[in-house]
Amino acid sequence: MVIKNVKLETVCGVKSPLPDNAYMEFAFAGKSNVGKSSLINGLMNRKALARTSAQPGKTQTINFYNVNDQLYFVDLPGYGYAKANEEEKARWGRMIENYLHGSRQLEIVFLLVDIRHEPSGNDKIMYDWILNQGFEPVIIATKLDKIKKSQVQKHVKMIREGLNTVKNTTIIPYSSVTNQGREEIYELLDSRLEEQTV
């Protein structure tokens, strides 16, 4: 995949109607400090189009990025932010649920987890929830550069077992520092786009 042009096209709050997009959507979900904005920026070859923040949990909207007038990256609100009050957490949950139910173009949900640690309770809840909505999430194991190469397979196995993933679930180790894993994600996107044109 060659990124020619990207733009933030639509921002949806709690009460905003979802856009009726003409292109496939690829959504990104994950804890508020897992590196979601860094991944999206890395995939788009942009330094700071997706908003990264020193304050985790700052993404409180659903952001639609038009890529090449061909597909959308959809940045979902981060979950599990400890300082968010229960009302905020419930609001983010409703937004994500409305999106998963309401999008007609959603093709893949990427679930980001930190490769260094066992999946959290919130990660497990989100994984099961995405499954229950009828999607099999692709797992992106972020912060790959923070562990030794010899530890990667052990940590991937830890994530697989911690989430109790369904058979043949794809797990892609990824580093926003080295971009390792990016080509595998591009290949997934390209294969879906090719299927659409056949």
Protein Blocks (a to p, Z undefined) as FASTA:
>chain_A
ZZfbdcdfbdcdfklccdddfbdcddddddfknommmmmmmmnopaklpccdfbghkamc
dcdddehhlaccdddddehiaklcfklmmmmmmmmmmmmmmpmkbfbdcddddfkbccdf
klmmmmmmmmmnopacddddehklmpcfklmmmmmmmmmmmnopaehiacddddfklopo
jlmmmmmmmmmmmmmmZZ
